[in-house]
Amino acid sequence: MAFGRRGAAVVVHYRSNSSGAERVAARVEEAGGRAAVLQADLREAAACERLVAETVRTFGRLDVLVNNAGLVDRTGLWEVTEALWDEQMDLHVKAPFFLSRAAARVMPQGGSIVNVGSMRGLLPGPGAPHYAVSKAAVLMVTRCLAHALAPRIRVNAVAPGYTDTRVHATRSPEDRRRIEEEIPVGRFATPEEVAEAVVFLASDEAGYITGQTLVVTGGLAL
């Protein structure tokens, strides 16, 4: 929606939730943009290539790629299975790499890629080591791509902290208060604040920024 408010044409990607993607596309158009809905399982490199090709067929060009598909899993160290490990790495590391490479082939001079990481790529939590490791890898993928694709394409990342999404909807009031007391600004981020950080890095205003991670944690990652 943040891109839609700038009049962008936005491809809303989904793997299985087509109705959810359609609702997002409708809100993008309500915000003032154009929208199309495309399906792909990004854990497959061939699907990443196909998604980029379909995007270009739909809108004629691709200027910005936001790699924000993600999956939170809080399984602890001793319970992490090989399948859970592979799932995190495939979605958080392999998908952004192959999507970015496919996008870079068709992007014009001045294209921009923004990867959505997590503060857990900087600060490990009490559990979910496979999630934290995969998000740390996102930040290195960002730096490697920024180096390889310069000067034609910029590549940056956003690392959000605790954000008011459904991921945290089941937390108890006591748990939420405990977390807010740890955050220097004293509250969770709004999704809109994270979105604006992504839009900034994708925009011409960030034209001299590449290979960087913008940490949006309210000071928690100091």
Contacts in CASP RR format, 6 or more apart in sequence:
PFRMAT RR
TARGET T0000
AUTHOR 0000-0000-0000
METHOD contacts of the structure
MODEL  1
MAFGRRGAAVVVHYRSNSSGAERVAARVEEAGGRAAVLQADLREAAACER
LVAETVRTFGRLDVLVNNAGLVDRTGLWEVTEALWDEQMDLHVKAPFFLS
RAAARVMPQGGSIVNVGSMRGLLPGPGAPHYAVSKAAVLMVTRCLAHALA
PRIRVNAVAPGYTDTRVHATRSPEDRRRIEEEIPVGRFATPEEVAEAVVF
LASDEAGYITGQTLVVTGGLAL
1 24 0 8 1.000
1 27 0 8 1.000
1 28 0 8 1.000
1 31 0 8 1.000
1 195 0 8 1.000
2 192 0 8 1.000
2 195 0 8 1.000
2 196 0 8 1.000
2 198 0 8 1.000
2 199 0 8 1.000
3 10 0 8 1.000
3 28 0 8 1.000
3 33 0 8 1.000
3 64 0 8 1.000
3 199 0 8 1.000
3 202 0 8 1.000
4 10 0 8 1.000
4 28 0 8 1.000
4 31 0 8 1.000
4 32 0 8 1.000
4 33 0 8 1.000
4 35 0 8 1.000
5 31 0 8 1.000
5 32 0 8 1.000
5 33 0 8 1.000
6 33 0 8 1.000
6 199 0 8 1.000
7 31 0 8 1.000
7 32 0 8 1.000
7 33 0 8 1.000
7 34 0 8 1.000
8 33 0 8 1.000
8 34 0 8 1.000
8 64 0 8 1.000
9 33 0 8 1.000
9 34 0 8 1.000
9 35 0 8 1.000
9 36 0 8 1.000
9 59 0 8 1.000
10 25 0 8 1.000
10 28 0 8 1.000
10 33 0 8 1.000
10 34 0 8 1.000
10 35 0 8 1.000
10 36 0 8 1.000
11 35 0 8 1.000
11 36 0 8 1.000
11 37 0 8 1.000
11 38 0 8 1.000
11 51 0 8 1.000
11 55 0 8 1.000
11 58 0 8 1.000
11 59 0 8 1.000
12 21 0 8 1.000
12 24 0 8 1.000
12 25 0 8 1.000
12 28 0 8 1.000
12 35 0 8 1.000
12 36 0 8 1.000
12 37 0 8 1.000
12 38 0 8 1.000
13 21 0 8 1.000
13 37 0 8 1.000
13 38 0 8 1.000
13 39 0 8 1.000
13 40 0 8 1.000
13 42 0 8 1.000
13 51 0 8 1.000
13 69 0 8 1.000
14 20 0 8 1.000
14 21 0 8 1.000
14 37 0 8 1.000
14 38 0 8 1.000
14 39 0 8 1.000
15 39 0 8 1.000
15 40 0 8 1.000
15 41 0 8 1.000
15 42 0 8 1.000
15 69 0 8 1.000
18 37 0 8 1.000
18 39 0 8 1.000
21 37 0 8 1.000
21 39 0 8 1.000
22 37 0 8 1.000
24 35 0 8 1.000
25 35 0 8 1.000
25 36 0 8 1.000
25 37 0 8 1.000
26 35 0 8 1.000
28 34 0 8 1.000
28 35 0 8 1.000
29 35 0 8 1.000
34 59 0 8 1.000
36 55 0 8 1.000
36 58 0 8 1.000
36 59 0 8 1.000
38 51 0 8 1.000
38 54 0 8 1.000
38 55 0 8 1.000
38 58 0 8 1.000
40 47 0 8 1.000
40 48 0 8 1.000
40 50 0 8 1.000
40 51 0 8 1.000
41 47 0 8 1.000
42 48 0 8 1.000
42 51 0 8 1.000
42 69 0 8 1.000
42 91 0 8 1.000
42 95 0 8 1.000
42 99 0 8 1.000
43 87 0 8 1.000
43 90 0 8 1.000
43 91 0 8 1.000
43 94 0 8 1.000
43 95 0 8 1.000
45 94 0 8 1.000
45 98 0 8 1.000
48 95 0 8 1.000
48 98 0 8 1.000
48 99 0 8 1.000
48 102 0 8 1.000
49 98 0 8 1.000
49 102 0 8 1.000
51 99 0 8 1.000
51 102 0 8 1.000
52 62 0 8 1.000
52 99 0 8 1.000
52 102 0 8 1.000
52 103 0 8 1.000
52 105 0 8 1.000
52 106 0 8 1.000
53 102 0 8 1.000
55 62 0 8 1.000
56 62 0 8 1.000
56 106 0 8 1.000
61 106 0 8 1.000
61 108 0 8 1.000
62 103 0 8 1.000
62 106 0 8 1.000
62 107 0 8 1.000
63 107 0 8 1.000
63 108 0 8 1.000
63 110 0 8 1.000
63 111 0 8 1.000
63 112 0 8 1.000
64 111 0 8 1.000
64 112 0 8 1.000
64 113 0 8 1.000
64 114 0 8 1.000
64 202 0 8 1.000
65 99 0 8 1.000
65 100 0 8 1.000
65 103 0 8 1.000
65 107 0 8 1.000
65 112 0 8 1.000
65 113 0 8 1.000
65 114 0 8 1.000
66 113 0 8 1.000
66 114 0 8 1.000
66 116 0 8 1.000
66 198 0 8 1.000
66 202 0 8 1.000
67 95 0 8 1.000
67 96 0 8 1.000
67 99 0 8 1.000
67 100 0 8 1.000
67 113 0 8 1.000
67 114 0 8 1.000
67 115 0 8 1.000
67 116 0 8 1.000
67 138 0 8 1.000
68 116 0 8 1.000
68 198 0 8 1.000
69 91 0 8 1.000
69 95 0 8 1.000
70 91 0 8 1.000
70 92 0 8 1.000
70 116 0 8 1.000
71 87 0 8 1.000
71 88 0 8 1.000
71 91 0 8 1.000
71 92 0 8 1.000
72 128 0 8 1.000
72 131 0 8 1.000
72 167 0 8 1.000
73 84 0 8 1.000
73 87 0 8 1.000
73 88 0 8 1.000
73 128 0 8 1.000
73 130 0 8 1.000
73 131 0 8 1.000
74 127 0 8 1.000
74 128 0 8 1.000
74 131 0 8 1.000
75 81 0 8 1.000
75 84 0 8 1.000
75 127 0 8 1.000
75 128 0 8 1.000
75 130 0 8 1.000
76 127 0 8 1.000
76 128 0 8 1.000
76 129 0 8 1.000
77 127 0 8 1.000
77 129 0 8 1.000
80 129 0 8 1.000
80 130 0 8 1.000
84 130 0 8 1.000
85 130 0 8 1.000
88 130 0 8 1.000
88 131 0 8 1.000
88 133 0 8 1.000
88 134 0 8 1.000
89 130 0 8 1.000
89 134 0 8 1.000
89 137 0 8 1.000
91 134 0 8 1.000
92 117 0 8 1.000
92 131 0 8 1.000
92 134 0 8 1.000
92 135 0 8 1.000
92 137 0 8 1.000
92 138 0 8 1.000
93 134 0 8 1.000
93 137 0 8 1.000
93 138 0 8 1.000
93 141 0 8 1.000
96 115 0 8 1.000
96 138 0 8 1.000
96 141 0 8 1.000
97 141 0 8 1.000
97 145 0 8 1.000
100 113 0 8 1.000
100 115 0 8 1.000
100 141 0 8 1.000
100 145 0 8 1.000
100 149 0 8 1.000
100 155 0 8 1.000
103 113 0 8 1.000
104 113 0 8 1.000
104 145 0 8 1.000
104 149 0 8 1.000
104 152 0 8 1.000
104 153 0 8 1.000
107 152 0 8 1.000
107 153 0 8 1.000
109 152 0 8 1.000
110 152 0 8 1.000
110 153 0 8 1.000
110 154 0 8 1.000
111 152 0 8 1.000
111 153 0 8 1.000
111 154 0 8 1.000
112 153 0 8 1.000
112 154 0 8 1.000
112 155 0 8 1.000
112 156 0 8 1.000
112 201 0 8 1.000
112 202 0 8 1.000
112 203 0 8 1.000
112 206 0 8 1.000
113 145 0 8 1.000
113 149 0 8 1.000
113 153 0 8 1.000
113 154 0 8 1.000
113 155 0 8 1.000
113 156 0 8 1.000
114 155 0 8 1.000
114 156 0 8 1.000
114 157 0 8 1.000
114 158 0 8 1.000
114 198 0 8 1.000
114 201 0 8 1.000
114 202 0 8 1.000
115 138 0 8 1.000
115 139 0 8 1.000
115 141 0 8 1.000
115 142 0 8 1.000
115 155 0 8 1.000
115 156 0 8 1.000
115 157 0 8 1.000
115 158 0 8 1.000
116 138 0 8 1.000
116 157 0 8 1.000
116 158 0 8 1.000
116 160 0 8 1.000
116 194 0 8 1.000
116 198 0 8 1.000
117 135 0 8 1.000
117 138 0 8 1.000
117 139 0 8 1.000
117 157 0 8 1.000
117 158 0 8 1.000
117 159 0 8 1.000
117 160 0 8 1.000
117 213 0 8 1.000
118 131 0 8 1.000
118 132 0 8 1.000
118 135 0 8 1.000
118 138 0 8 1.000
118 159 0 8 1.000
118 160 0 8 1.000
118 161 0 8 1.000
119 159 0 8 1.000
119 160 0 8 1.000
119 161 0 8 1.000
119 215 0 8 1.000
119 217 0 8 1.000
119 220 0 8 1.000
119 221 0 8 1.000
120 128 0 8 1.000
120 131 0 8 1.000
120 132 0 8 1.000
120 135 0 8 1.000
120 136 0 8 1.000
121 132 0 8 1.000
121 133 0 8 1.000
121 135 0 8 1.000
121 136 0 8 1.000
121 138 0 8 1.000
121 139 0 8 1.000
121 159 0 8 1.000
122 136 0 8 1.000
122 139 0 8 1.000
122 159 0 8 1.000
122 213 0 8 1.000
122 215 0 8 1.000
122 221 0 8 1.000
123 220 0 8 1.000
123 221 0 8 1.000
124 132 0 8 1.000
125 132 0 8 1.000
135 159 0 8 1.000
138 157 0 8 1.000
139 157 0 8 1.000
139 159 0 8 1.000
139 213 0 8 1.000
142 155 0 8 1.000
142 156 0 8 1.000
142 157 0 8 1.000
142 211 0 8 1.000
142 213 0 8 1.000
143 211 0 8 1.000
145 155 0 8 1.000
146 154 0 8 1.000
146 155 0 8 1.000
146 156 0 8 1.000
146 210 0 8 1.000
146 211 0 8 1.000
146 212 0 8 1.000
147 211 0 8 1.000
149 155 0 8 1.000
150 210 0 8 1.000
154 201 0 8 1.000
154 206 0 8 1.000
154 207 0 8 1.000
154 209 0 8 1.000
154 210 0 8 1.000
154 211 0 8 1.000
155 210 0 8 1.000
155 211 0 8 1.000
156 201 0 8 1.000
156 206 0 8 1.000
156 209 0 8 1.000
156 210 0 8 1.000
156 211 0 8 1.000
156 212 0 8 1.000
156 213 0 8 1.000
156 214 0 8 1.000
157 211 0 8 1.000
157 212 0 8 1.000
157 213 0 8 1.000
157 214 0 8 1.000
158 194 0 8 1.000
158 197 0 8 1.000
158 198 0 8 1.000
158 201 0 8 1.000
158 213 0 8 1.000
158 214 0 8 1.000
158 216 0 8 1.000
159 213 0 8 1.000
159 214 0 8 1.000
159 215 0 8 1.000
159 216 0 8 1.000
159 217 0 8 1.000
159 221 0 8 1.000
160 189 0 8 1.000
160 194 0 8 1.000
160 197 0 8 1.000
160 216 0 8 1.000
160 217 0 8 1.000
161 189 0 8 1.000
161 216 0 8 1.000
161 217 0 8 1.000
161 218 0 8 1.000
161 220 0 8 1.000
161 221 0 8 1.000
162 168 0 8 1.000
162 179 0 8 1.000
162 183 0 8 1.000
162 188 0 8 1.000
162 189 0 8 1.000
162 217 0 8 1.000
162 220 0 8 1.000
163 188 0 8 1.000
163 189 0 8 1.000
163 190 0 8 1.000
163 191 0 8 1.000
163 193 0 8 1.000
163 194 0 8 1.000
164 188 0 8 1.000
164 189 0 8 1.000
164 190 0 8 1.000
164 191 0 8 1.000
165 191 0 8 1.000
168 176 0 8 1.000
168 188 0 8 1.000
171 179 0 8 1.000
176 188 0 8 1.000
179 188 0 8 1.000
180 186 0 8 1.000
180 187 0 8 1.000
180 188 0 8 1.000
182 220 0 8 1.000
183 217 0 8 1.000
183 218 0 8 1.000
183 219 0 8 1.000
183 220 0 8 1.000
184 218 0 8 1.000
184 219 0 8 1.000
184 220 0 8 1.000
184 222 0 8 1.000
185 218 0 8 1.000
185 219 0 8 1.000
186 218 0 8 1.000
189 216 0 8 1.000
189 217 0 8 1.000
189 218 0 8 1.000
193 216 0 8 1.000
194 216 0 8 1.000
197 214 0 8 1.000
197 216 0 8 1.000
200 206 0 8 1.000
200 214 0 8 1.000
201 209 0 8 1.000
201 212 0 8 1.000
201 214 0 8 1.000
215 221 0 8 1.000
END
